[in-house]
Amino acid sequence: MRRYLFLIIPIAYITMAYFNLFSRVEKWFNHLSWLKPVVEKFEKHLNTQKGERLYITLNQPLYVPGETVWFSIFLRNDDNLKATEISDILKIEILDPKGNIVKEYKIIQKDGVAKGDWDITEDMVGGIYTLKAYTEWQKNDPDFKPYEKTFQVQKIVTPRLLMKLNFPKRGYGPGEQVVADFEVKKLDN
């Protein structure tokens, strides 16, 4: 078959040239001239598409059950990092340490900033939680990946011991032996 392909292509070209089919094809394309501005506008639109970037900030990296997570999301254009005018609504997902969606909602951005909060209940499991944010516009990108920020939720257990470490001297020089008094007491009342 490959042998014949080398013969078919030159024969087809010679035949088209002999019967002047190239000009007929060109005339046929000229009849579609109304389509040319549409195609040019579409190509211009595709070439001038702006991407969006999200930046997520939290008020702190570590939370205790019962606290509130306060976050700000900055929505910027890819090319100049100014506030975007493409999307107004951000989609937010909060995932627990196992990857399950705990909370999902939408926030409206104003002047490139969206702010929100989420209350951590007392019975929440400790671990690393993830806040994901994205716009519907960003989903048009074939390499779409939502922006993520992680934060720790952990119950804090205070120690039931009081420990003291006292040094008899204020300072020690090189080669001197360091001596200290160590005292431990229970805090039970």
KEKE-3310 file (N, C-alpha, C; in steps of 0.2 Angstrom, whole numbers, plus 5000, padded with zeros to 4 digits):
npx = (5004:5010:5019:5011:5005:5015:5014:5001:4999:5007:5001:4988:4990:4995:4984:4975:4981:4981:4967:4964:4959:4963:4960:4946:4944:4949:4940:4929:4932:4932:4918:4915:4918:4912:4913:4926:4929:4922:4930:4942:4939:4936:4948:4956:4949:4952:4966:4968:4963:4962:4970:4966:4972:4973:4975:4977:4974:4976:4970:4978:4989:4986:4973:4961:4948:4932:4936:4936:4939:4946:4947:4955:4953:4962:4959:4966:4972:4981:4990:4994:4992:4982:4966:4954:4941:4934:4928:4916:4911:4917:4921:4921:4928:4930:4940:4941:4953:4953:4949:4936:4922:4918:4912:4904:4903:4898:4906:4905:4916:4924:4931:4942:4944:4939:4931:4929:4922:4924:4917:4924:4918:4916:4917:4924:4936:4953:4967:4975:4967:4960:4958:4950:4949:4941:4936:4923:4927:4941:4940:4939:4952:4963:4972:4967:4968:4962:4965:4974:4975:4982:4978:4980:4970:4969:4967:4972:4981:4985:4999:5000:5010:5022:5037:5053:5069:5084:5099:5114:5124:5126:5132:5142:5159:5169:5172:5169:5160:5142:5130:5114:5098:5084:5067:5051:5034:5017:5002:4990:4976)
npy = (4994:5006:5008:5011:5023:5033:5034:5038:5051:5061:5059:5063:5077:5081:5079:5087:5100:5099:5099:5111:5113:5119:5132:5132:5127:5137:5148:5142:5144:5157:5160:5158:5170:5177:5170:5172:5185:5181:5170:5176:5185:5176:5169:5180:5182:5170:5171:5183:5179:5180:5174:5168:5171:5165:5169:5164:5168:5165:5168:5163:5148:5137:5130:5128:5117:5125:5137:5151:5150:5163:5169:5176:5179:5183:5188:5189:5195:5186:5192:5205:5206:5213:5217:5206:5206:5196:5185:5185:5177:5166:5149:5139:5126:5116:5104:5089:5080:5067:5070:5072:5083:5095:5108:5118:5132:5147:5163:5180:5191:5207:5220:5212:5205:5193:5188:5177:5166:5152:5141:5131:5117:5110:5096:5093:5083:5082:5087:5090:5101:5107:5121:5124:5134:5141:5148:5147:5151:5147:5134:5131:5130:5118:5112:5113:5116:5117:5131:5129:5129:5124:5120:5118:5109:5106:5099:5106:5100:5104:5102:5093:5095:5104:5111:5115:5123:5127:5136:5137:5147:5162:5161:5150:5145:5139:5122:5121:5113:5110:5114:5110:5113:5103:5102:5095:5096:5090:5096:5094:5099)
npz = (5000:5004:4994:4983:4987:4985:4972:4970:4975:4967:4955:4958:4960:4948:4940:4945:4942:4928:4925:4930:4943:4954:4954:4954:4967:4974:4970:4976:4990:4990:4990:5002:5009:5019:5030:5034:5042:5054:5058:5060:5070:5080:5082:5086:5098:5105:5106:5114:5126:5144:5158:5175:5192:5208:5225:5241:5258:5275:5292:5302:5304:5312:5321:5334:5338:5338:5335:5323:5305:5296:5280:5265:5248:5234:5218:5203:5187:5174:5166:5171:5184:5190:5198:5193:5180:5174:5181:5194:5204:5216:5219:5233:5242:5257:5263:5273:5283:5277:5264:5261:5257:5267:5268:5256:5246:5238:5234:5232:5223:5225:5218:5216:5227:5239:5253:5267:5280:5291:5303:5315:5322:5339:5339:5328:5319:5322:5312:5295:5286:5270:5260:5245:5231:5216:5200:5188:5176:5176:5174:5161:5156:5150:5159:5171:5189:5205:5216:5231:5249:5264:5281:5299:5311:5328:5343:5358:5371:5388:5398:5413:5422:5431:5426:5431:5427:5434:5433:5442:5439:5429:5416:5406:5401:5387:5388:5402:5415:5414:5426:5433:5441:5442:5443:5446:5447:5451:5444:5450:5459)
capx = (5000:5014:5022:5006:5004:5020:5012:4994:4999:5009:4996:4982:4992:4996:4977:4972:4984:4979:4960:4963:4955:4966:4956:4940:4944:4950:4934:4924:4933:4930:4911:4914:4921:4908:4916:4933:4929:4920:4935:4947:4937:4936:4955:4958:4946:4956:4973:4968:4960:4966:4969:4965:4976:4970:4980:4973:4977:4972:4972:4983:4990:4984:4966:4958:4940:4928:4938:4934:4944:4945:4951:4954:4956:4964:4958:4970:4973:4987:4995:4996:4991:4977:4960:4951:4935:4932:4924:4913:4909:4922:4918:4925:4927:4934:4940:4944:4960:4952:4948:4929:4920:4915:4908:4905:4899:4900:4907:4906:4922:4923:4938:4948:4945:4933:4932:4924:4924:4921:4917:4926:4914:4920:4917:4928:4942:4960:4971:4976:4961:4962:4953:4951:4945:4942:4931:4920:4932:4947:4938:4940:4959:4963:4977:4964:4969:4960:4970:4973:4978:4981:4978:4980:4965:4971:4965:4978:4981:4990:5002:4998:5016:5026:5044:5058:5076:5088:5106:5117:5128:5123:5135:5148:5164:5170:5175:5166:5154:5136:5126:5107:5093:5078:5062:5045:5028:5011:4997:4983:4973)
capy = (5000:5012:5009:5014:5030:5037:5035:5041:5058:5064:5058:5067:5083:5082:5079:5094:5105:5098:5101:5118:5112:5123:5139:5130:5126:5144:5151:5140:5147:5165:5161:5158:5176:5180:5167:5174:5189:5177:5166:5181:5187:5170:5168:5185:5181:5165:5174:5188:5177:5181:5169:5171:5168:5166:5169:5163:5169:5163:5173:5159:5142:5132:5132:5124:5116:5130:5144:5152:5151:5169:5169:5181:5176:5188:5186:5193:5193:5182:5196:5211:5205:5218:5214:5203:5208:5191:5181:5188:5172:5160:5143:5137:5119:5114:5097:5087:5077:5062:5072:5073:5090:5097:5114:5120:5137:5152:5170:5185:5195:5214:5223:5207:5202:5189:5186:5173:5163:5145:5140:5124:5115:5107:5089:5091:5079:5085:5085:5095:5103:5110:5126:5125:5139:5142:5151:5143:5153:5143:5127:5131:5128:5110:5110:5116:5113:5122:5134:5126:5131:5119:5123:5112:5109:5102:5100:5107:5097:5107:5097:5092:5095:5111:5109:5121:5121:5132:5136:5141:5152:5165:5159:5145:5146:5133:5117:5121:5108:5114:5111:5113:5110:5101:5101:5093:5095:5089:5102:5092:5103)
capz = (5000:5004:4987:4979:4990:4982:4965:4970:4977:4962:4950:4960:4959:4940:4937:4947:4938:4921:4924:4933:4949:4960:4953:4956:4974:4977:4970:4981:4996:4990:4991:5010:5012:5025:5036:5036:5048:5060:5060:5062:5077:5085:5083:5090:5105:5108:5108:5119:5133:5150:5163:5182:5197:5215:5231:5247:5264:5281:5298:5305:5301:5317:5324:5339:5337:5341:5332:5316:5300:5292:5274:5260:5242:5229:5211:5198:5180:5173:5163:5174:5191:5193:5199:5187:5178:5171:5186:5200:5209:5217:5222:5239:5245:5262:5264:5279:5282:5273:5258:5260:5257:5273:5267:5249:5245:5233:5237:5227:5224:5224:5217:5216:5234:5242:5260:5270:5286:5292:5310:5316:5327:5344:5337:5322:5319:5321:5306:5290:5281:5264:5257:5238:5228:5209:5196:5183:5170:5176:5172:5154:5155:5150:5164:5177:5195:5210:5221:5238:5255:5270:5288:5304:5316:5333:5350:5362:5378:5392:5402:5420:5426:5431:5426:5432:5426:5436:5433:5447:5436:5423:5410:5406:5396:5384:5392:5409:5416:5416:5432:5433:5446:5438:5447:5442:5451:5448:5445:5453:5465)
cpx = (5004:5017:5017:5004:5009:5018:5005:4995:5002:5004:4990:4984:4993:4989:4974:4974:4982:4972:4959:4959:4957:4962:4949:4939:4945:4944:4929:4925:4932:4923:4910:4918:4918:4910:4922:4933:4927:4926:4941:4945:4937:4944:4958:4955:4950:4963:4973:4964:4965:4964:4968:4970:4972:4976:4976:4977:4973:4974:4977:4983:4987:4978:4964:4951:4937:4930:4935:4940:4942:4950:4950:4957:4956:4963:4961:4971:4980:4992:4998:4995:4986:4971:4956:4944:4931:4926:4922:4912:4915:4918:4923:4923:4932:4934:4943:4950:4959:4950:4940:4927:4916:4910:4910:4900:4902:4901:4908:4912:4920:4930:4944:4949:4939:4935:4927:4927:4921:4922:4919:4922:4919:4921:4921:4934:4948:4963:4972:4970:4964:4956:4955:4946:4946:4936:4929:4925:4938:4946:4939:4947:4960:4968:4974:4966:4967:4966:4969:4977:4977:4981:4977:4974:4968:4969:4971:4977:4987:4993:5000:5004:5019:5033:5048:5065:5080:5095:5109:5121:5124:5126:5141:5152:5165:5174:5173:5161:5148:5132:5119:5103:5087:5073:5055:5040:5022:5006:4991:4982:4970)
cpy = (5006:5013:5013:5022:5035:5039:5039:5049:5062:5064:5063:5075:5085:5083:5085:5100:5105:5101:5108:5118:5116:5130:5138:5130:5133:5148:5149:5143:5154:5165:5161:5164:5178:5176:5169:5179:5186:5173:5170:5183:5182:5169:5174:5184:5176:5167:5179:5185:5178:5175:5172:5167:5169:5165:5169:5164:5167:5168:5169:5152:5136:5134:5126:5123:5122:5137:5145:5153:5157:5168:5175:5178:5182:5185:5191:5190:5190:5187:5202:5211:5210:5214:5212:5206:5202:5187:5186:5183:5167:5155:5140:5130:5118:5107:5095:5083:5070:5063:5073:5080:5091:5103:5116:5126:5142:5159:5174:5190:5202:5217:5218:5204:5199:5187:5182:5170:5156:5143:5132:5122:5111:5099:5088:5087:5083:5083:5091:5095:5107:5115:5126:5130:5140:5145:5146:5145:5148:5136:5126:5129:5121:5108:5113:5112:5119:5125:5131:5129:5127:5123:5117:5114:5104:5104:5101:5104:5100:5102:5098:5093:5102:5109:5116:5118:5127:5131:5140:5147:5155:5163:5154:5146:5139:5128:5116:5116:5112:5110:5114:5109:5109:5099:5100:5092:5094:5095:5100:5096:5099)
cpz = (5000:4997:4982:4981:4986:4975:4965:4971:4971:4956:4951:4959:4952:4937:4939:4943:4931:4920:4927:4939:4954:4960:4956:4964:4977:4976:4975:4988:4996:4991:4999:5013:5018:5031:5038:5042:5054:5062:5063:5069:5082:5087:5088:5098:5109:5110:5113:5126:5138:5155:5170:5187:5204:5220:5237:5253:5270:5287:5302:5303:5305:5320:5329:5337:5341:5339:5325:5311:5296:5286:5269:5254:5237:5222:5207:5191:5179:5171:5167:5182:5194:5194:5193:5186:5175:5175:5192:5205:5210:5221:5227:5241:5251:5263:5270:5278:5278:5266:5256:5261:5263:5272:5260:5248:5240:5236:5231:5228:5222:5223:5218:5222:5236:5249:5263:5277:5287:5299:5311:5322:5332:5342:5331:5323:5318:5314:5301:5286:5275:5262:5250:5236:5220:5206:5191:5176:5170:5174:5165:5152:5155:5156:5171:5184:5200:5214:5228:5243:5261:5276:5293:5309:5321:5339:5354:5369:5382:5396:5409:5424:5425:5431:5427:5431:5428:5435:5438:5445:5430:5416:5411:5400:5393:5388:5399:5409:5418:5421:5432:5438:5442:5443:5444:5448:5448:5449:5447:5459:5470)
residu = (MET:ARG:ARG:TYR:LEU:PHE:LEU:ILE:ILE:PRO:ILE:ALA:TYR:ILE:THR:MET:ALA:TYR:PHE:ASN:LEU:PHE:SER:ARG:VAL:GLU:LYS:TRP:PHE:ASN:HIS:LEU:SER:TRP:LEU:LYS:PRO:VAL:VAL:GLU:LYS:PHE:GLU:LYS:HIS:LEU:ASN:THR:GLN:LYS:GLY:GLU:ARG:LEU:TYR:ILE:THR:LEU:ASN:GLN:PRO:LEU:TYR:VAL:PRO:GLY:GLU:THR:VAL:TRP:PHE:SER:ILE:PHE:LEU:ARG:ASN:ASP:ASP:ASN:LEU:LYS:ALA:THR:GLU:ILE:SER:ASP:ILE:LEU:LYS:ILE:GLU:ILE:LEU:ASP:PRO:LYS:GLY:ASN:ILE:VAL:LYS:GLU:TYR:LYS:ILE:ILE:GLN:LYS:ASP:GLY:VAL:ALA:LYS:GLY:ASP:TRP:ASP:ILE:THR:GLU:ASP:MET:VAL:GLY:GLY:ILE:TYR:THR:LEU:LYS:ALA:TYR:THR:GLU:TRP:GLN:LYS:ASN:ASP:PRO:ASP:PHE:LYS:PRO:TYR:GLU:LYS:THR:PHE:GLN:VAL:GLN:LYS:ILE:VAL:THR:PRO:ARG:LEU:LEU:MET:LYS:LEU:ASN:PHE:PRO:LYS:ARG:GLY:TYR:GLY:PRO:GLY:GLU:GLN:VAL:VAL:ALA:ASP:PHE:GLU:VAL:LYS:LYS:LEU:ASP:ASN)
# end
